């Protein structure tokens, strides 16, 4: 994914805008690899507040707690959790922004 825009998501964290046409139509990526609870969920919440309905956010994390916490966060709001995938210690969440 080619980064073309950097969101303000806090020190050391980046949320970048990607190219259209990738799997699930991902428009933004938040990389929270190396951060532990509560940072991944808190930064995901911040990113979702900045995005527009129809955007699709990919979150990359490696904290096992996110497997429990991220679905809880998404379940409390209007957004849709489209995919959760775990591979080689990394967890990938695909979230469709609804409002």
ABEGO torsion letter per residue (X at the ends): XBBABBBBAEBGBBBBBBBBGBBGGBABBBBABGBBOAAAAAAAAAAAAABBBGBBBBBBBABAAAAAAAAAAAAABABBBABBBBBGGBBBBBBBBAX
